[in-house]
Protein backbone atom coordinates (compact mmCIF):
# COMPACT_ATOMS: atom_id res chain seq x y z
CA UNK A 1 0.00 0.00 0.00
CA UNK A 2 1.19 3.54 -0.67
CA UNK A 3 2.16 5.76 2.27
CA UNK A 4 -0.58 8.28 1.50
CA UNK A 5 -3.19 5.54 1.86
CA UNK A 6 -1.64 4.49 5.16
CA UNK A 7 -1.73 8.09 6.41
CA UNK A 8 -5.40 8.30 5.45
CA UNK A 9 -6.12 5.21 7.56
CA UNK A 10 -4.80 6.86 10.73
CA UNK A 11 -5.78 10.46 9.98
CA UNK A 12 -8.77 10.26 12.34
CA UNK A 13 -6.30 9.80 15.21
CA UNK A 14 -4.34 12.96 14.37
CA UNK A 15 -5.10 16.54 15.35
CA UNK A 16 -6.13 18.75 12.45
CA UNK A 17 -2.89 20.72 12.70
CA UNK A 18 -0.83 17.58 12.14
CA UNK A 19 -2.99 16.53 9.21
CA UNK A 20 -2.65 19.97 7.64
CA UNK A 21 1.12 19.95 8.16
CA UNK A 22 1.57 16.50 6.62
CA UNK A 23 -0.78 17.35 3.76
CA UNK A 24 1.12 20.54 2.94
CA UNK A 25 4.47 18.76 3.05
CA UNK A 26 3.27 16.03 0.68
CA UNK A 27 1.58 18.57 -1.59
CA UNK A 28 4.78 20.64 -1.80
CA UNK A 29 6.76 17.47 -2.48
CA UNK A 30 4.54 16.30 -5.32
CA UNK A 31 4.34 19.80 -6.81
CA UNK A 32 8.15 19.78 -7.04
CA UNK A 33 7.92 16.57 -9.07
CA UNK A 34 8.40 14.22 -6.13
CA UNK A 35 6.53 10.93 -6.31
CA UNK A 36 3.83 9.81 -3.89
CA UNK A 37 5.83 6.75 -2.86
CA UNK A 38 9.26 8.39 -2.51
CA UNK A 39 11.13 7.96 0.80
CA UNK A 40 10.16 11.49 1.81
CA UNK A 41 6.46 10.55 1.83
CA UNK A 42 7.23 7.38 3.77
CA UNK A 43 8.99 9.65 6.28
CA UNK A 44 5.75 11.61 6.66
CA UNK A 45 3.92 8.35 7.38
CA UNK A 46 6.44 7.44 10.07
CA UNK A 47 5.96 10.93 11.58
CA UNK A 48 2.18 10.40 11.67
CA UNK A 49 2.56 6.93 13.19
CA UNK A 50 4.94 8.23 15.85
CA UNK A 51 2.53 11.07 16.62
CA UNK A 52 -0.27 8.56 17.21
CA UNK A 53 1.94 6.13 19.16
CA UNK A 54 3.08 8.87 21.53
CA UNK A 55 -0.55 9.72 22.19
CA UNK A 56 -0.34 13.24 20.87
CA UNK A 57 -3.37 12.69 18.66
PDB file of N, CA, C and O in Angstrom:
ATOM      1  N   UNK A   1       0.842  -1.179   0.000  1.00  0.00           N
ATOM      2  CA  UNK A   1       0.000   0.000   0.000  1.00  0.00           C
ATOM      3  C   UNK A   1       0.891   1.248   0.000  1.00  0.00           C
ATOM      4  O   UNK A   1       1.988   1.235   0.558  1.00  0.00           O
ATOM      5  N   UNK A   2       0.423   2.291  -0.611  1.00  0.00           N
ATOM      6  CA  UNK A   2       1.187   3.543  -0.671  1.00  0.00           C
ATOM      7  C   UNK A   2       1.102   4.278   0.655  1.00  0.00           C
ATOM      8  O   UNK A   2       0.117   4.146   1.381  1.00  0.00           O
ATOM      9  N   UNK A   3       2.142   5.059   0.974  1.00  0.00           N
ATOM     10  CA  UNK A   3       2.158   5.755   2.265  1.00  0.00           C
ATOM     11  C   UNK A   3       0.994   6.726   2.445  1.00  0.00           C
ATOM     12  O   UNK A   3       0.516   6.908   3.564  1.00  0.00           O
ATOM     13  N   UNK A   4       0.535   7.345   1.375  1.00  0.00           N
ATOM     14  CA  UNK A   4      -0.584   8.280   1.501  1.00  0.00           C
ATOM     15  C   UNK A   4      -1.839   7.541   1.947  1.00  0.00           C
ATOM     16  O   UNK A   4      -2.616   8.062   2.747  1.00  0.00           O
ATOM     17  N   UNK A   5      -2.036   6.348   1.442  1.00  0.00           N
ATOM     18  CA  UNK A   5      -3.189   5.544   1.857  1.00  0.00           C
ATOM     19  C   UNK A   5      -3.070   5.150   3.330  1.00  0.00           C
ATOM     20  O   UNK A   5      -4.063   5.131   4.058  1.00  0.00           O
ATOM     21  N   UNK A   6      -1.867   4.843   3.753  1.00  0.00           N
ATOM     22  CA  UNK A   6      -1.643   4.490   5.159  1.00  0.00           C
ATOM     23  C   UNK A   6      -1.896   5.697   6.067  1.00  0.00           C
ATOM     24  O   UNK A   6      -2.466   5.553   7.149  1.00  0.00           O
ATOM     25  N   UNK A   7      -1.478   6.872   5.633  1.00  0.00           N
ATOM     26  CA  UNK A   7      -1.728   8.086   6.414  1.00  0.00           C
ATOM     27  C   UNK A   7      -3.230   8.313   6.528  1.00  0.00           C
ATOM     28  O   UNK A   7      -3.728   8.666   7.596  1.00  0.00           O
ATOM     29  N   UNK A   8      -3.948   8.111   5.434  1.00  0.00           N
ATOM     30  CA  UNK A   8      -5.404   8.302   5.445  1.00  0.00           C
ATOM     31  C   UNK A   8      -6.079   7.376   6.453  1.00  0.00           C
ATOM     32  O   UNK A   8      -7.081   7.744   7.065  1.00  0.00           O
ATOM     33  N   UNK A   9      -5.529   6.174   6.623  1.00  0.00           N
ATOM     34  CA  UNK A   9      -6.120   5.214   7.557  1.00  0.00           C
ATOM     35  C   UNK A   9      -5.991   5.644   9.017  1.00  0.00           C
ATOM     36  O   UNK A   9      -6.811   5.249   9.846  1.00  0.00           O
ATOM     37  N   UNK A  10      -4.981   6.442   9.346  1.00  0.00           N
ATOM     38  CA  UNK A  10      -4.797   6.864  10.734  1.00  0.00           C
ATOM     39  C   UNK A  10      -5.111   8.341  10.956  1.00  0.00           C
ATOM     40  O   UNK A  10      -4.972   8.854  12.067  1.00  0.00           O
ATOM     41  N   UNK A  11      -5.534   9.015   9.895  1.00  0.00           N
ATOM     42  CA  UNK A  11      -5.777  10.462   9.981  1.00  0.00           C
ATOM     43  C   UNK A  11      -6.781  10.818  11.072  1.00  0.00           C
ATOM     44  O   UNK A  11      -6.664  11.874  11.693  1.00  0.00           O
ATOM     45  N   UNK A  12      -7.764   9.956  11.316  1.00  0.00           N
ATOM     46  CA  UNK A  12      -8.770  10.259  12.340  1.00  0.00           C
ATOM     47  C   UNK A  12      -8.178  10.306  13.753  1.00  0.00           C
ATOM     48  O   UNK A  12      -8.819  10.801  14.680  1.00  0.00           O
ATOM     49  N   UNK A  13      -6.974   9.799  13.910  1.00  0.00           N
ATOM     50  CA  UNK A  13      -6.302   9.803  15.212  1.00  0.00           C
ATOM     51  C   UNK A  13      -5.377  11.000  15.384  1.00  0.00           C
ATOM     52  O   UNK A  13      -4.775  11.172  16.444  1.00  0.00           O
ATOM     53  N   UNK A  14      -5.261  11.826  14.355  1.00  0.00           N
ATOM     54  CA  UNK A  14      -4.341  12.961  14.371  1.00  0.00           C
ATOM     55  C   UNK A  14      -5.096  14.266  14.571  1.00  0.00           C
ATOM     56  O   UNK A  14      -6.224  14.408  14.099  1.00  0.00           O
ATOM     57  N   UNK A  15      -4.483  15.224  15.269  1.00  0.00           N
ATOM     58  CA  UNK A  15      -5.104  16.543  15.352  1.00  0.00           C
ATOM     59  C   UNK A  15      -5.075  17.213  13.973  1.00  0.00           C
ATOM     60  O   UNK A  15      -4.210  16.921  13.147  1.00  0.00           O
ATOM     61  N   UNK A  16      -6.012  18.093  13.745  1.00  0.00           N
ATOM     62  CA  UNK A  16      -6.132  18.749  12.446  1.00  0.00           C
ATOM     63  C   UNK A  16      -4.842  19.461  12.047  1.00  0.00           C
ATOM     64  O   UNK A  16      -4.494  19.500  10.867  1.00  0.00           O
ATOM     65  N   UNK A  17      -4.136  20.022  13.020  1.00  0.00           N
ATOM     66  CA  UNK A  17      -2.894  20.721  12.704  1.00  0.00           C
ATOM     67  C   UNK A  17      -1.858  19.778  12.113  1.00  0.00           C
ATOM     68  O   UNK A  17      -1.138  20.142  11.183  1.00  0.00           O
ATOM     69  N   UNK A  18      -1.782  18.570  12.654  1.00  0.00           N
ATOM     70  CA  UNK A  18      -0.830  17.577  12.136  1.00  0.00           C
ATOM     71  C   UNK A  18      -1.230  17.131  10.738  1.00  0.00           C
ATOM     72  O   UNK A  18      -0.378  16.977   9.863  1.00  0.00           O
ATOM     73  N   UNK A  19      -2.506  16.928  10.531  1.00  0.00           N
ATOM     74  CA  UNK A  19      -2.986  16.526   9.209  1.00  0.00           C
ATOM     75  C   UNK A  19      -2.668  17.618   8.187  1.00  0.00           C
ATOM     76  O   UNK A  19      -2.192  17.327   7.090  1.00  0.00           O
ATOM     77  N   UNK A  20      -2.930  18.861   8.547  1.00  0.00           N
ATOM     78  CA  UNK A  20      -2.655  19.969   7.639  1.00  0.00           C
ATOM     79  C   UNK A  20      -1.164  20.068   7.329  1.00  0.00           C
ATOM     80  O   UNK A  20      -0.779  20.311   6.185  1.00  0.00           O
ATOM     81  N   UNK A  21      -0.327  19.879   8.347  1.00  0.00           N
ATOM     82  CA  UNK A  21       1.121  19.947   8.155  1.00  0.00           C
ATOM     83  C   UNK A  21       1.591  18.849   7.209  1.00  0.00           C
ATOM     84  O   UNK A  21       2.327  19.116   6.260  1.00  0.00           O
ATOM     85  N   UNK A  22       1.172  17.630   7.462  1.00  0.00           N
ATOM     86  CA  UNK A  22       1.567  16.500   6.619  1.00  0.00           C
ATOM     87  C   UNK A  22       1.051  16.698   5.201  1.00  0.00           C
ATOM     88  O   UNK A  22       1.776  16.466   4.233  1.00  0.00           O
ATOM     89  N   UNK A  23      -0.189  17.121   5.079  1.00  0.00           N
ATOM     90  CA  UNK A  23      -0.783  17.354   3.764  1.00  0.00           C
ATOM     91  C   UNK A  23       0.013  18.393   2.984  1.00  0.00           C
ATOM     92  O   UNK A  23       0.298  18.199   1.803  1.00  0.00           O
ATOM     93  N   UNK A  24       0.369  19.486   3.633  1.00  0.00           N
ATOM     94  CA  UNK A  24       1.118  20.543   2.945  1.00  0.00           C
ATOM     95  C   UNK A  24       2.501  20.057   2.517  1.00  0.00           C
ATOM     96  O   UNK A  24       2.967  20.369   1.421  1.00  0.00           O
ATOM     97  N   UNK A  25       3.150  19.291   3.392  1.00  0.00           N
ATOM     98  CA  UNK A  25       4.471  18.765   3.048  1.00  0.00           C
ATOM     99  C   UNK A  25       4.403  17.851   1.823  1.00  0.00           C
ATOM    100  O   UNK A  25       5.229  17.952   0.916  1.00  0.00           O
ATOM    101  N   UNK A  26       3.410  16.959   1.806  1.00  0.00           N
ATOM    102  CA  UNK A  26       3.266  16.028   0.676  1.00  0.00           C
ATOM    103  C   UNK A  26       2.870  16.792  -0.586  1.00  0.00           C
ATOM    104  O   UNK A  26       3.365  16.497  -1.674  1.00  0.00           O
ATOM    105  N   UNK A  27       1.987  17.762  -0.442  1.00  0.00           N
ATOM    106  CA  UNK A  27       1.583  18.572  -1.594  1.00  0.00           C
ATOM    107  C   UNK A  27       2.783  19.301  -2.182  1.00  0.00           C
ATOM    108  O   UNK A  27       2.986  19.284  -3.396  1.00  0.00           O
ATOM    109  N   UNK A  28       3.582  19.946  -1.327  1.00  0.00           N
ATOM    110  CA  UNK A  28       4.781  20.636  -1.803  1.00  0.00           C
ATOM    111  C   UNK A  28       5.730  19.666  -2.503  1.00  0.00           C
ATOM    112  O   UNK A  28       6.317  19.987  -3.536  1.00  0.00           O
ATOM    113  N   UNK A  29       5.866  18.488  -1.930  1.00  0.00           N
ATOM    114  CA  UNK A  29       6.759  17.467  -2.480  1.00  0.00           C
ATOM    115  C   UNK A  29       6.312  17.055  -3.884  1.00  0.00           C
ATOM    116  O   UNK A  29       7.115  17.015  -4.817  1.00  0.00           O
ATOM    117  N   UNK A  30       5.026  16.752  -4.019  1.00  0.00           N
ATOM    118  CA  UNK A  30       4.543  16.299  -5.323  1.00  0.00           C
ATOM    119  C   UNK A  30       4.526  17.433  -6.345  1.00  0.00           C
ATOM    120  O   UNK A  30       4.698  17.190  -7.540  1.00  0.00           O
ATOM    121  N   UNK A  31       4.321  18.661  -5.890  1.00  0.00           N
ATOM    122  CA  UNK A  31       4.343  19.802  -6.806  1.00  0.00           C
ATOM    123  C   UNK A  31       5.764  20.057  -7.339  1.00  0.00           C
ATOM    124  O   UNK A  31       5.936  20.636  -8.412  1.00  0.00           O
ATOM    125  N   UNK A  32       6.769  19.620  -6.585  1.00  0.00           N
ATOM    126  CA  UNK A  32       8.149  19.784  -7.037  1.00  0.00           C
ATOM    127  C   UNK A  32       8.638  18.515  -7.741  1.00  0.00           C
ATOM    128  O   UNK A  32       9.835  18.232  -7.795  1.00  0.00           O
ATOM    129  N   UNK A  33       7.683  17.769  -8.274  1.00  0.00           N
ATOM    130  CA  UNK A  33       7.923  16.567  -9.069  1.00  0.00           C
ATOM    131  C   UNK A  33       8.355  15.350  -8.257  1.00  0.00           C
ATOM    132  O   UNK A  33       8.851  14.374  -8.819  1.00  0.00           O
ATOM    133  N   UNK A  34       8.169  15.403  -6.941  1.00  0.00           N
ATOM    134  CA  UNK A  34       8.399  14.219  -6.125  1.00  0.00           C
ATOM    135  C   UNK A  34       7.262  13.231  -6.339  1.00  0.00           C
ATOM    136  O   UNK A  34       6.152  13.624  -6.698  1.00  0.00           O
ATOM    137  N   UNK A  35       7.531  11.985  -6.123  1.00  0.00           N
ATOM    138  CA  UNK A  35       6.534  10.931  -6.312  1.00  0.00           C
ATOM    139  C   UNK A  35       5.850  10.602  -4.986  1.00  0.00           C
ATOM    140  O   UNK A  35       6.424  10.787  -3.913  1.00  0.00           O
ATOM    141  N   UNK A  36       4.620  10.113  -5.079  1.00  0.00           N
ATOM    142  CA  UNK A  36       3.828   9.808  -3.889  1.00  0.00           C
ATOM    143  C   UNK A  36       4.374   8.645  -3.068  1.00  0.00           C
ATOM    144  O   UNK A  36       3.966   8.461  -1.922  1.00  0.00           O
ATOM    145  N   UNK A  37       5.275   7.868  -3.625  1.00  0.00           N
ATOM    146  CA  UNK A  37       5.832   6.751  -2.862  1.00  0.00           C
ATOM    147  C   UNK A  37       7.344   6.899  -2.640  1.00  0.00           C
ATOM    148  O   UNK A  37       8.029   5.920  -2.345  1.00  0.00           O
ATOM    149  N   UNK A  38       7.853   8.112  -2.782  1.00  0.00           N
ATOM    150  CA  UNK A  38       9.262   8.388  -2.505  1.00  0.00           C
ATOM    151  C   UNK A  38       9.540   8.264  -1.004  1.00  0.00           C
ATOM    152  O   UNK A  38       8.611   8.351  -0.201  1.00  0.00           O
ATOM    153  N   UNK A  39      10.782   8.067  -0.619  1.00  0.00           N
ATOM    154  CA  UNK A  39      11.133   7.963   0.799  1.00  0.00           C
ATOM    155  C   UNK A  39      10.659   9.148   1.632  1.00  0.00           C
ATOM    156  O   UNK A  39      10.332   8.977   2.806  1.00  0.00           O
ATOM    157  N   UNK A  40      10.615  10.330   1.057  1.00  0.00           N
ATOM    158  CA  UNK A  40      10.157  11.494   1.810  1.00  0.00           C
ATOM    159  C   UNK A  40       8.717  11.323   2.281  1.00  0.00           C
ATOM    160  O   UNK A  40       8.385  11.715   3.400  1.00  0.00           O
ATOM    161  N   UNK A  41       7.870  10.754   1.457  1.00  0.00           N
ATOM    162  CA  UNK A  41       6.464  10.553   1.828  1.00  0.00           C
ATOM    163  C   UNK A  41       6.362   9.439   2.876  1.00  0.00           C
ATOM    164  O   UNK A  41       5.539   9.513   3.789  1.00  0.00           O
ATOM    165  N   UNK A  42       7.191   8.421   2.740  1.00  0.00           N
ATOM    166  CA  UNK A  42       7.233   7.377   3.774  1.00  0.00           C
ATOM    167  C   UNK A  42       7.656   7.984   5.114  1.00  0.00           C
ATOM    168  O   UNK A  42       7.168   7.576   6.167  1.00  0.00           O
ATOM    169  N   UNK A  43       8.564   8.957   5.067  1.00  0.00           N
ATOM    170  CA  UNK A  43       8.993   9.646   6.282  1.00  0.00           C
ATOM    171  C   UNK A  43       7.807  10.372   6.923  1.00  0.00           C
ATOM    172  O   UNK A  43       7.700  10.409   8.149  1.00  0.00           O
ATOM    173  N   UNK A  44       6.932  10.939   6.127  1.00  0.00           N
ATOM    174  CA  UNK A  44       5.751  11.611   6.661  1.00  0.00           C
ATOM    175  C   UNK A  44       4.812  10.601   7.330  1.00  0.00           C
ATOM    176  O   UNK A  44       4.186  10.905   8.346  1.00  0.00           O
ATOM    177  N   UNK A  45       4.720   9.416   6.759  1.00  0.00           N
ATOM    178  CA  UNK A  45       3.917   8.355   7.377  1.00  0.00           C
ATOM    179  C   UNK A  45       4.504   7.975   8.730  1.00  0.00           C
ATOM    180  O   UNK A  45       3.769   7.843   9.709  1.00  0.00           O
ATOM    181  N   UNK A  46       5.804   7.801   8.793  1.00  0.00           N
ATOM    182  CA  UNK A  46       6.440   7.444  10.071  1.00  0.00           C
ATOM    183  C   UNK A  46       6.219   8.543  11.113  1.00  0.00           C
ATOM    184  O   UNK A  46       6.024   8.249  12.292  1.00  0.00           O
ATOM    185  N   UNK A  47       6.249   9.804  10.682  1.00  0.00           N
ATOM    186  CA  UNK A  47       5.961  10.928  11.576  1.00  0.00           C
ATOM    187  C   UNK A  47       4.533  10.810  12.117  1.00  0.00           C
ATOM    188  O   UNK A  47       4.310  10.965  13.318  1.00  0.00           O
ATOM    189  N   UNK A  48       3.581  10.539  11.247  1.00  0.00           N
ATOM    190  CA  UNK A  48       2.181  10.405  11.669  1.00  0.00           C
ATOM    191  C   UNK A  48       2.022   9.230  12.629  1.00  0.00           C
ATOM    192  O   UNK A  48       1.332   9.348  13.641  1.00  0.00           O
ATOM    193  N   UNK A  49       2.649   8.105  12.322  1.00  0.00           N
ATOM    194  CA  UNK A  49       2.556   6.928  13.191  1.00  0.00           C
ATOM    195  C   UNK A  49       3.167   7.216  14.561  1.00  0.00           C
ATOM    196  O   UNK A  49       2.609   6.821  15.585  1.00  0.00           O
ATOM    197  N   UNK A  50       4.287   7.887  14.584  1.00  0.00           N
ATOM    198  CA  UNK A  50       4.942   8.234  15.847  1.00  0.00           C
ATOM    199  C   UNK A  50       4.057   9.184  16.660  1.00  0.00           C
ATOM    200  O   UNK A  50       3.953   9.061  17.881  1.00  0.00           O
ATOM    201  N   UNK A  51       3.436  10.113  15.979  1.00  0.00           N
ATOM    202  CA  UNK A  51       2.534  11.072  16.617  1.00  0.00           C
ATOM    203  C   UNK A  51       1.413  10.322  17.337  1.00  0.00           C
ATOM    204  O   UNK A  51       1.089  10.620  18.487  1.00  0.00           O
ATOM    205  N   UNK A  52       0.829   9.349  16.647  1.00  0.00           N
ATOM    206  CA  UNK A  52      -0.269   8.559  17.206  1.00  0.00           C
ATOM    207  C   UNK A  52       0.250   7.686  18.357  1.00  0.00           C
ATOM    208  O   UNK A  52      -0.375   7.613  19.415  1.00  0.00           O
ATOM    209  N   UNK A  53       1.384   7.034  18.146  1.00  0.00           N
ATOM    210  CA  UNK A  53       1.943   6.135  19.160  1.00  0.00           C
ATOM    211  C   UNK A  53       2.259   6.863  20.454  1.00  0.00           C
ATOM    212  O   UNK A  53       2.077   6.311  21.540  1.00  0.00           O
ATOM    213  N   UNK A  54       2.729   8.094  20.348  1.00  0.00           N
ATOM    214  CA  UNK A  54       3.079   8.874  21.527  1.00  0.00           C
ATOM    215  C   UNK A  54       1.854   9.477  22.205  1.00  0.00           C
ATOM    216  O   UNK A  54       1.961  10.132  23.242  1.00  0.00           O
ATOM    217  N   UNK A  55       0.687   9.244  21.601  1.00  0.00           N
ATOM    218  CA  UNK A  55      -0.546   9.717  22.193  1.00  0.00           C
ATOM    219  C   UNK A  55      -0.784  11.208  22.065  1.00  0.00           C
ATOM    220  O   UNK A  55      -1.512  11.809  22.854  1.00  0.00           O
ATOM    221  N   UNK A  56      -0.159  11.790  21.061  1.00  0.00           N
ATOM    222  CA  UNK A  56      -0.335  13.239  20.865  1.00  0.00           C
ATOM    223  C   UNK A  56      -1.555  13.528  20.013  1.00  0.00           C
ATOM    224  O   UNK A  56      -1.906  14.691  19.809  1.00  0.00           O
ATOM    225  N   UNK A  57      -2.201  12.496  19.515  1.00  0.00           N
ATOM    226  CA  UNK A  57      -3.368  12.691  18.656  1.00  0.00           C
ATOM    227  C   UNK A  57      -4.668  12.617  19.414  1.00  0.00           C
ATOM    228  O   UNK A  57      -5.737  12.762  18.821  1.00  0.00           O
TER     229      UNK A  57
END
